[in-house]
Amino acid sequence: MSFIPQSNDDDDNDKEQQQQLQLQLQHQHQHQHQNQNQQQHEEIDQFLPMDESQLIENQNLSDPELFNILKNKDMLNYLKPALHILFKNISTPSIISPSSALIRNLDDTGKLFLDHYMSYIVNVITVCNNNESNFFVNYFLRLANTDEAVLMGIVAWGGMFLLGSQDESARKYFYKSLNMVNSKLKKKNLSNEDYMIILSAYIVMMGSEISTGDVKYWYHLFLQFKDVLTNYGGLPKFVENNKHSNEGKWLISNFFFHDVMGTRTISAGTHLDMKIYKNIFIKDKWLETDNYGMDPFQGSSHELFLILGDIINKRRDVKNIQMRIHLLQKSIYESEIKKLTKTVSEYQTKLFNELESEVVNCKPMISQLTELHDDPQSLELHLTLFELLQVTLQIYIRLSFTTQDFSNSEIQKLRILANDLFDIVKGTHLQPSLCLPMMIIGVLCLDDQSRNEMELRYENYVSGYEVKNIRRCYDVIKECWKLTDEKIMNGEVPFVDWCDVVEDFGWNFCFS
């Protein structure tokens, strides 16, 4: 029996979508901006004016205090018209070179947005303990001193995170970055450094979209990244030419992470063959050399994410066979149906045993933990996160290959264990890694008590972590609860494929 191979149709469709990237990004967002601007002009008279004493008082606040005021939902509408007045005397941020002409030429709003990226965003989106291995700080900010495309992307991210993804003043910088990248791509004979800058700009723009709740456009940017990598000569060539570049390692690690954490991938399979990723990350141990340090997104759990990629692709293979069986059921080929049904059952059992063994026997990447030798508390947290991801994958393997029943006793026991581990990590600097676990354990809640506990867990989570894709995740969880209840009322097995729910929403979001 030969199983149905991965189809290239999706990739062909992806390329067609990419040809319209510029129009889709600009037209859609600009249309939203027009509607938003009209609404803002209609509502601006409703804002309370600030008298002179209030302006003086607010201008004397420190940067963190001003940011906290702006992020206060009760104060946002009150302060928005006075935004530029409040921050007009903000000085150039000190983290990057004040001598940079690009930084000096930023307007006051741009300086505010840049400061928010540096003082807030870089500290909440990664699992790094310090800035030494945080490439959002030590690489992207260095590039921002000399490259305007990266700088504009960073400024846009700061503004979108601070004032909302559709804020016109923030979007202005986003489109500047996008247009500058497109101009770079028209250049002939791009150097390795040119490619590094372009890929970095795409990562920054993707991050600005994902972290502010986008469920569509980040993926077009991801595909653009992939195309640039292809034009370079492919991933293996990029790795060979940047073998000892930690910045190059970060760019590819980031691409891989977004590949396995996107909902489109979970439905259709990884964009690159997992053998390519494994050759780079396991065989060549690319992230374990040259003092790479703690990976900003994957931490010490890199091998678990590689296993996740395998689970995703094998799950797709099984679904392809099941679809073939479904189509044959409408025909007269009963013997072929029985043969395929038996084969897919045996295949699922084999996959479960292999993948379960890989997950259980997987160990944290020691090289990623060496910098924590003098911080036992942080080390313990990283090990707890690793265990949580292990349990999450154990649940996912069972739902993919053995039982599609949320009420299964073994799955519910794993859910309870995952809840306990989740609560330990929640509220710490490792909480950026909790989106995928929250989705998988969240959909398993079947009764009011477990759902109330999950709702409280979610509210506590988002109160200290403002990345908006978490809210999208919880929207999917609640819809799964609704559909699960309907199945139970109809006497059906309680199971809902949350990937189907995401597709029904017309979404494609990322768990990063």
C-alpha positions as CSV (number, residue, x, y, z in Angstrom):
1,M,0.0,0.0,0.0
2,S,1.5,3.4,-1.0
3,F,0.1,6.3,0.9
4,I,-1.0,9.5,-0.8
5,P,2.0,11.9,-1.0
6,Q,1.8,15.6,-0.1
7,S,0.1,17.5,-2.8
8,N,1.8,20.5,-4.4
9,D,-1.6,22.2,-5.1
10,D,-1.4,24.2,-1.9
11,D,2.0,25.5,-2.8
12,D,0.8,26.5,-6.3
13,N,-2.1,28.3,-4.7
14,D,0.2,30.0,-2.2
15,K,2.3,31.4,-5.1
16,E,-0.7,32.8,-6.7
17,Q,-1.7,34.5,-3.5
18,Q,1.8,35.9,-3.1
19,Q,1.5,37.7,-6.5
20,Q,-1.3,39.8,-4.9
21,L,0.4,40.4,-1.6
22,Q,1.0,44.1,-2.0
23,L,-2.6,44.7,-3.1
24,Q,-4.1,42.5,-0.4
25,L,-2.1,44.1,2.3
26,Q,-2.5,47.7,1.2
27,H,-6.0,47.7,-0.1
28,Q,-7.5,45.7,2.8
29,H,-5.7,47.7,5.5
30,Q,-6.2,51.0,3.9
31,H,-9.9,50.3,3.5
32,Q,-10.0,49.5,7.2
33,H,-8.1,52.7,7.9
34,Q,-10.6,54.8,6.0
35,N,-13.5,53.3,8.0
36,Q,-11.6,53.7,11.2
37,N,-10.5,57.2,10.5
38,Q,-14.1,58.2,9.6
39,Q,-15.2,56.7,12.9
40,Q,-12.5,58.5,14.8
41,H,-13.4,61.8,13.3
42,E,-17.0,61.2,14.3
43,E,-16.1,60.3,17.8
44,I,-13.3,62.8,18.5
45,D,-15.7,65.4,20.0
46,Q,-16.7,62.8,22.6
47,F,-13.3,62.8,24.1
48,L,-12.8,64.9,27.2
49,P,-10.4,67.8,26.8
50,M,-7.3,67.9,28.9
51,D,-6.6,71.2,30.7
52,E,-3.1,72.7,30.9
53,S,-2.4,71.3,34.4
54,Q,-3.3,67.7,33.3
55,L,-1.0,68.0,30.2
56,I,1.9,69.3,32.4
57,E,1.3,66.5,34.9
58,N,1.3,63.8,32.3
59,Q,4.3,65.2,30.5
60,N,6.4,64.9,33.6
61,L,5.7,61.1,33.9
62,S,8.4,58.6,33.1
63,D,8.2,56.6,29.9
64,P,6.9,53.4,31.7
65,E,4.2,55.4,33.5
66,L,3.1,57.0,30.2
67,F,3.0,53.6,28.5
68,N,0.9,52.2,31.4
69,I,-1.6,55.0,31.0
70,L,-1.9,54.5,27.3
71,K,-2.4,50.7,27.8
72,N,-5.1,51.4,30.3
73,K,-8.3,50.6,28.4
74,D,-10.3,53.1,30.6
75,M,-7.9,55.9,29.7
76,L,-7.2,55.1,26.0
77,N,-10.1,57.1,24.5
78,Y,-9.5,60.0,26.9
79,L,-5.9,60.3,26.0
80,K,-5.8,59.4,22.3
81,P,-6.3,62.9,20.9
82,A,-3.5,64.3,23.1
83,L,-1.1,61.5,22.2
84,H,1.4,63.6,20.3
85,I,1.2,66.4,22.9
86,L,2.0,64.0,25.7
87,F,5.0,62.5,24.0
88,K,6.4,65.5,22.1
89,N,9.3,65.9,24.4
90,I,10.3,62.2,24.6
91,S,14.0,62.0,24.0
92,T,15.7,59.6,21.6
93,P,15.8,56.2,23.1
94,S,19.1,55.3,24.6
95,I,19.3,51.6,23.8
96,I,20.4,52.1,20.2
97,S,23.0,54.6,18.9
98,P,21.7,58.2,19.1
99,S,24.3,59.1,16.5
100,S,22.5,57.0,13.9
101,A,21.1,59.4,11.3
102,L,18.1,57.1,10.8
103,I,17.2,57.3,14.5
104,R,17.8,61.1,14.6
105,N,15.5,61.7,11.7
106,L,12.5,59.8,13.3
107,D,9.6,62.1,14.2
108,D,8.4,62.2,17.8
109,T,5.7,59.6,17.2
110,G,8.3,57.3,15.6
111,K,10.6,57.7,18.6
112,L,7.7,56.8,20.9
113,F,6.9,53.7,19.0
114,L,10.6,52.7,18.8
115,D,10.9,53.2,22.6
116,H,7.8,51.0,23.2
117,Y,9.4,48.2,21.1
118,M,12.6,48.4,23.1
119,S,11.2,48.9,26.6
120,Y,8.3,46.5,26.4
121,I,7.8,44.3,23.3
122,V,11.3,42.7,23.3
123,N,10.9,41.7,26.9
124,V,7.5,40.0,26.6
125,I,7.6,38.0,23.4
126,T,10.6,35.7,24.0
127,V,11.7,33.1,26.6
128,C,15.1,34.7,26.9
129,N,16.5,35.4,30.3
130,N,18.7,38.3,29.1
131,N,19.4,40.3,26.0
132,E,22.5,38.4,25.0
133,S,20.6,35.7,23.2
134,N,17.5,37.9,22.4
135,F,18.0,38.6,18.7
136,F,15.0,41.0,18.8
137,V,17.4,43.2,20.7
138,N,21.0,42.4,19.8
139,Y,20.5,41.9,16.1
140,F,17.4,43.7,14.9
141,L,18.1,46.8,16.8
142,R,21.7,46.8,15.5
143,L,20.3,46.5,11.9
144,A,17.9,49.3,12.7
145,N,20.8,51.7,13.1
146,T,21.8,51.3,9.5
147,D,18.8,49.9,7.6
148,E,15.6,51.8,7.2
149,A,13.4,48.9,6.2
150,V,14.2,47.1,9.5
151,L,13.9,50.3,11.5
152,M,10.5,51.2,10.0
153,G,9.2,47.6,10.7
154,I,10.3,47.9,14.3
155,V,8.7,51.3,14.7
156,A,5.5,50.0,13.2
157,W,5.5,47.1,15.6
158,G,5.9,49.4,18.6
159,G,3.0,51.5,17.4
160,M,0.7,48.7,16.4
161,F,1.3,47.0,19.8
162,L,0.8,50.3,21.7
163,L,-2.2,51.7,19.9
164,G,-3.8,48.8,18.0
165,S,-3.0,47.0,14.8
166,Q,-5.0,49.4,12.6
167,D,-3.8,52.6,14.0
168,E,-3.0,54.9,11.0
169,S,0.1,56.4,12.5
170,A,1.6,52.9,13.1
171,R,0.5,51.5,9.8
172,K,2.3,54.3,8.0
173,Y,5.6,52.9,9.2
174,F,4.5,49.3,8.3
175,Y,3.9,50.2,4.7
176,K,7.2,52.1,4.5
177,S,9.0,48.9,5.6
178,L,7.1,46.8,3.2
179,N,7.8,49.1,0.3
180,M,11.5,49.3,1.1
181,V,11.8,45.6,1.2
182,N,10.1,45.3,-2.2
183,S,12.5,47.8,-3.6
184,K,15.4,45.8,-2.2
185,L,14.1,42.7,-3.9
186,K,14.3,44.4,-7.3
187,K,18.0,44.9,-6.9
188,K,20.2,42.6,-9.0
189,N,23.0,40.4,-7.5
190,L,21.8,40.6,-3.9
191,S,24.6,39.9,-1.4
192,N,24.4,37.5,1.6
193,E,24.0,40.6,3.8
194,D,21.2,41.9,1.6
195,Y,19.3,38.7,2.1
196,M,19.9,38.7,5.8
197,I,18.4,42.2,6.1
198,I,15.4,41.4,3.9
199,L,14.6,38.2,5.9
200,S,15.0,40.2,9.1
201,A,12.5,42.8,7.9
202,Y,10.0,40.1,7.1
203,I,10.3,38.6,10.6
204,V,9.8,42.0,12.1
205,M,6.7,42.6,10.0
206,M,5.3,39.1,10.7
207,G,5.8,39.7,14.4
208,S,4.0,43.0,14.3
209,E,1.0,41.3,12.7
210,I,0.9,38.1,14.8
211,S,1.3,39.8,18.2
212,T,-1.5,42.3,17.4
213,G,-4.0,39.6,16.6
214,D,-3.8,39.3,12.8
215,V,-5.2,36.0,11.4
216,K,-4.3,36.4,7.7
217,Y,-1.7,38.8,6.5
218,W,1.2,37.4,8.6
219,Y,1.0,34.3,6.5
220,H,1.5,36.2,3.2
221,L,4.7,37.7,4.7
222,F,5.8,34.2,5.8
223,L,5.4,33.0,2.2
224,Q,7.4,36.0,1.0
225,F,10.1,34.9,3.4
226,K,10.0,31.4,1.9
227,D,10.3,32.7,-1.6
228,V,13.3,34.9,-0.7
229,L,14.9,31.8,0.8
230,T,14.2,29.9,-2.4
231,N,15.7,32.6,-4.5
232,Y,18.8,32.5,-2.4
233,G,19.3,28.9,-3.5
234,G,17.3,27.1,-0.8
235,L,17.6,26.5,2.9
236,P,20.7,24.1,2.7
237,K,22.7,26.7,0.7
238,F,21.7,29.4,3.2
239,V,22.9,27.3,6.1
240,E,26.1,26.4,4.3
241,N,26.9,30.1,3.7
242,N,26.0,31.2,7.2
243,K,27.2,28.1,9.1
244,H,28.8,30.1,11.9
245,S,26.4,33.1,11.9
246,N,24.2,33.1,15.0
247,E,22.1,35.7,13.3
248,G,21.5,33.3,10.3
249,K,20.6,30.6,12.8
250,W,18.1,32.8,14.4
251,L,16.4,33.7,11.0
252,I,16.0,30.0,10.1
253,S,15.0,28.9,13.6
254,N,12.3,31.6,13.4
255,F,11.1,30.4,10.0
256,F,10.9,26.8,11.2
257,F,9.0,27.8,14.3
258,H,6.4,29.8,12.4
259,D,6.1,26.9,9.9
260,V,5.1,24.3,12.6
261,M,3.0,26.8,14.6
262,G,0.8,28.1,11.9
263,T,-2.7,26.7,11.6
264,R,-2.4,26.3,7.8
265,T,0.5,24.0,8.4
266,I,-1.4,21.9,10.9
267,S,-4.1,21.3,8.3
268,A,-1.9,20.9,5.2
269,G,1.6,20.0,6.4
270,T,4.9,21.8,6.7
271,H,6.2,24.0,3.9
272,L,9.6,22.3,3.8
273,D,10.2,18.6,4.2
274,M,11.0,17.7,7.8
275,K,14.1,15.9,6.6
276,I,15.6,19.2,5.7
277,Y,14.9,20.7,9.1
278,K,16.2,17.5,10.9
279,N,19.4,17.5,8.9
280,I,20.1,21.1,9.9
281,F,19.0,21.0,13.5
282,I,19.7,17.4,14.6
283,K,22.3,16.0,12.3
284,D,24.4,19.2,12.1
285,K,23.3,20.4,15.5
286,W,23.3,23.9,14.0
287,L,21.8,25.6,17.1
288,E,24.3,23.9,19.5
289,T,27.4,25.6,18.2
290,D,29.1,29.0,18.2
291,N,27.5,30.0,21.6
292,Y,24.1,30.5,20.0
293,G,22.5,30.7,23.4
294,M,18.9,30.4,24.4
295,D,16.6,30.4,21.4
296,P,14.1,33.2,21.8
297,F,11.0,31.2,20.9
298,Q,11.9,27.5,21.3
299,G,14.1,27.6,24.3
300,S,15.3,24.2,25.2
301,S,12.4,22.4,23.6
302,H,13.6,22.5,20.0
303,E,13.4,18.8,19.4
304,L,9.8,18.7,20.6
305,F,8.9,21.2,17.9
306,L,10.6,19.0,15.4
307,I,8.5,16.1,16.6
308,L,5.5,18.4,16.3
309,G,6.3,18.9,12.6
310,D,6.4,15.1,12.2
311,I,3.0,14.7,13.9
312,I,1.5,17.4,11.7
313,N,2.7,15.7,8.5
314,K,1.7,12.2,9.5
315,R,-1.7,13.5,10.6
316,R,-2.1,14.9,7.2
317,D,-1.2,11.6,5.6
318,V,-3.8,9.8,7.6
319,K,-6.5,12.3,6.7
320,N,-5.6,11.9,3.0
321,I,-6.2,8.1,3.3
322,Q,-9.4,8.6,5.3
323,M,-10.6,10.9,2.6
324,R,-9.9,8.3,0.0
325,I,-11.9,5.8,2.0
326,H,-14.8,8.3,2.2
327,L,-14.8,8.7,-1.5
328,L,-14.7,5.0,-2.1
329,Q,-17.7,4.5,0.2
330,K,-19.8,6.1,-2.6
331,S,-18.6,3.4,-5.0
332,I,-18.9,-0.4,-5.3
333,Y,-15.3,-1.1,-4.3
334,E,-16.1,-2.7,-1.0
335,S,-13.0,-4.9,-0.9
336,E,-10.8,-1.9,-1.5
337,I,-12.5,0.0,1.3
338,K,-11.9,-2.9,3.8
339,K,-8.3,-3.1,2.7
340,L,-7.7,0.7,3.1
341,T,-9.6,0.8,6.5
342,K,-7.4,-2.0,7.9
343,T,-4.2,-0.4,6.5
344,V,-4.9,3.0,7.9
345,S,-5.8,1.5,11.3
346,E,-2.4,-0.3,11.4
347,Y,-0.7,2.8,10.2
348,Q,-2.2,4.9,12.9
349,T,-1.1,2.4,15.6
350,K,2.4,2.4,14.2
351,L,2.6,6.1,14.1
352,F,1.2,6.4,17.7
353,N,3.8,4.0,19.0
354,E,6.7,5.7,17.2
355,L,5.8,9.3,18.0
356,E,4.8,8.6,21.6
357,S,8.2,7.0,22.2
358,E,9.9,10.0,20.6
359,V,8.0,12.5,22.8
360,V,8.5,10.5,26.0
361,N,12.2,10.0,25.4
362,C,12.9,13.5,24.2
363,K,15.3,15.5,26.4
364,P,15.8,19.3,26.7
365,M,18.6,20.8,24.7
366,I,21.4,21.1,27.2
367,S,23.3,23.7,25.3
368,Q,20.3,26.0,25.5
369,L,20.3,25.7,29.3
370,T,23.9,26.3,30.1
371,E,23.4,30.0,30.6
372,L,21.0,29.2,33.4
373,H,23.6,27.3,35.6
374,D,23.5,30.1,38.2
375,D,19.7,30.6,38.1
376,P,18.1,27.5,39.5
377,Q,14.6,29.0,39.6
378,S,14.7,29.9,35.9
379,L,16.2,26.5,35.1
380,E,13.3,24.8,36.9
381,L,10.8,26.9,34.9
382,H,12.4,25.9,31.6
383,L,12.2,22.2,32.6
384,T,8.6,22.6,33.6
385,L,7.8,24.2,30.3
386,F,9.5,21.4,28.5
387,E,7.3,18.9,30.4
388,L,4.2,20.9,29.6
389,L,5.0,20.7,25.9
390,Q,5.7,17.0,26.2
391,V,2.3,16.4,27.8
392,T,0.6,18.7,25.2
393,L,2.1,16.6,22.3
394,Q,1.1,13.3,24.1
395,I,-2.5,14.6,24.0
396,Y,-2.2,15.7,20.4
397,I,-0.8,12.4,19.3
398,R,-3.7,10.5,20.9
399,L,-6.3,12.8,19.3
400,S,-4.6,12.4,16.0
401,F,-4.0,8.7,15.8
402,T,-5.8,6.7,18.5
403,T,-9.1,8.2,19.7
404,Q,-11.2,11.1,18.7
405,D,-13.0,11.3,22.0
406,F,-12.4,14.2,24.4
407,S,-13.9,12.2,27.3
408,N,-11.3,9.5,27.0
409,S,-10.0,8.9,30.6
410,E,-6.3,8.9,29.6
411,I,-6.6,12.1,27.7
412,Q,-8.5,13.8,30.6
413,K,-5.7,12.7,33.0
414,L,-3.1,14.3,30.7
415,R,-5.3,17.4,30.6
416,I,-5.3,17.8,34.3
417,L,-1.5,17.3,34.5
418,A,-1.1,19.9,31.7
419,N,-3.3,22.3,33.6
420,D,-1.0,22.1,36.7
421,L,2.1,22.7,34.6
422,F,0.4,25.5,32.7
423,D,-0.4,27.3,35.9
424,I,3.3,27.1,37.0
425,V,4.6,28.7,33.8
426,K,1.8,31.3,33.5
427,G,2.8,34.7,34.7
428,T,6.6,34.0,34.2
429,H,8.9,35.1,31.4
430,L,8.2,31.8,29.7
431,Q,4.5,32.4,29.1
432,P,5.0,33.3,25.4
433,S,5.1,29.5,24.9
434,L,1.7,28.8,26.3
435,C,-0.6,29.5,23.3
436,L,-0.5,26.0,21.8
437,P,-0.9,24.2,25.1
438,M,-3.8,26.5,26.0
439,M,-5.6,25.5,22.8
440,I,-5.1,21.8,23.2
441,I,-6.0,21.6,26.8
442,G,-8.8,24.2,26.5
443,V,-10.8,22.3,23.9
444,L,-10.8,19.2,26.2
445,C,-12.9,20.9,28.9
446,L,-16.3,19.2,28.9
447,D,-18.1,20.4,32.0
448,D,-18.9,23.8,33.6
449,Q,-16.3,23.4,36.3
450,S,-13.4,22.7,34.0
451,R,-14.5,25.4,31.6
452,N,-14.9,28.0,34.4
453,E,-11.4,27.0,35.6
454,M,-10.1,27.5,32.0
455,E,-11.8,30.8,31.7
456,L,-10.2,32.0,34.9
457,R,-6.8,30.6,33.8
458,Y,-7.2,32.5,30.5
459,E,-8.2,35.8,32.1
460,N,-5.2,35.6,34.4
461,Y,-3.0,34.8,31.5
462,V,-4.1,37.7,29.2
463,S,-4.1,40.2,32.1
464,G,-0.3,39.9,32.2
465,Y,0.4,39.1,28.6
466,E,-0.9,41.4,25.9
467,V,-0.1,39.5,22.8
468,K,-3.4,39.4,20.9
469,N,-3.2,35.9,19.2
470,I,-4.0,34.5,22.7
471,R,-7.4,36.1,22.4
472,R,-7.9,34.5,19.0
473,C,-7.0,31.2,20.5
474,Y,-9.6,31.5,23.2
475,D,-12.2,32.5,20.6
476,V,-11.6,29.1,18.9
477,I,-11.8,27.3,22.2
478,K,-15.2,28.7,23.1
479,E,-16.5,27.8,19.6
480,C,-15.2,24.3,20.1
481,W,-17.1,24.1,23.4
482,K,-20.3,25.1,21.7
483,L,-19.9,22.5,19.0
484,T,-18.9,19.8,21.5
485,D,-22.1,20.5,23.5
486,E,-24.2,20.1,20.3
487,K,-22.6,16.7,19.7
488,I,-23.2,15.6,23.2
489,M,-26.8,16.7,23.0
490,N,-27.2,14.7,19.8
491,G,-25.7,11.6,21.4
492,E,-22.4,11.8,19.4
493,V,-18.9,11.3,20.6
494,P,-17.5,14.6,22.1
495,F,-14.8,15.6,19.6
496,V,-14.3,18.7,17.5
497,D,-11.3,19.3,15.3
498,W,-10.2,22.9,16.2
499,C,-8.4,23.2,12.9
500,D,-11.8,22.9,11.2
501,V,-13.1,25.7,13.4
502,V,-10.2,28.0,12.5
503,E,-10.9,27.3,8.8
504,D,-14.6,28.0,9.3
505,F,-13.7,31.3,10.8
506,G,-11.6,32.1,7.7
507,W,-8.6,32.4,9.9
508,N,-5.0,31.4,9.7
509,F,-3.3,32.4,12.9
510,C,0.0,31.5,14.5
511,F,0.7,30.1,18.0
512,S,4.0,32.0,18.4
